[in-house]
Amino acid sequence: MSFSQRCKKELLKKEPHDLEGELISLVHFIGSVRISSSGFNVIFKTDSNQEARYIYKLIADLYGYSPTFEIQDNSDKKSKRDYVVIVEDTAVSDDLMNLKNDGFIEKSENIDDVKLDQIKGFLKIAFIFRGSVNDPQRGYNLEIVGKNIEEAKLIEESMDAFNLNAKLSKRLDNYIIYLKDSDKISDFLAVIGAMQSLFELENVRAMKSIRNDVNRINNFDNANIDRTIKAAMAQVDAINKTMANNRFDEFDALSQKLAELRLENPYLSLEDLGEMLNPPLSKAKVNYRLQKFIKLAKDL
């Protein structure tokens, strides 16, 4: 199961942010109307049993009414079946349509005037039925599909009510509202109530941060090692050059001893090299004396 699927599964186990708000959103995103002799019925169709049962429960909780639940074969879908919730009570169907028509989705009210719980419910339903989020191990991207520019703008404004700074782009016939910043994706998951998924994402972020820190330290250490070896080879070459040109005896006894130690220990650090002398010599003083060999060698 993908991270996105786990996130949606988690949300479908949660209590609604706002019963009416989520039902209005469901009618908007996946609801349809069937005309009957006694009026009309609102129908919700999905290929997920868990989604259908969530819708069923919302209707039952709000109206104290049990809608019809059907399972229909559908060879065109990967799941091979559809789960259908049918509101056959015309009074309940009528009320659902009135809620939708009077709600902020259809009226495009100023988002600042809408209850935050309704906006949370709208974003939750939009994500479940139109959204996806990448596995954080592979990168950070969360997006929701808008079928038209008005719907896309509403989703974008709803996200921005929580300072998520959502972006909007067109992809073929659809509009994509997306987040790519990991902090904003974490904030979005918190808004819609997917706390377990949020913690999973944060754990991945923490591990990535630790790995990056370790890599930086290793790169720094490797660079230091490379610089140490390069400097040591330059010292060895300079000492050998002074010997080949009979200029080695121009150095004092301590410098000569240090040079001999360098030739015997070409990969040893300056600090360790100084520790081999008696009395020990500091790193700065070791470097100072070896630099004299390099300076002389440049003139030869």
Order of alpha helices (4+ residues) and beta strands (2+ residues): alpha-alpha-beta-beta-alpha-beta-beta-alpha-alpha-alpha-beta-beta-alpha-beta-beta-alpha-alpha-alpha-alpha-alpha
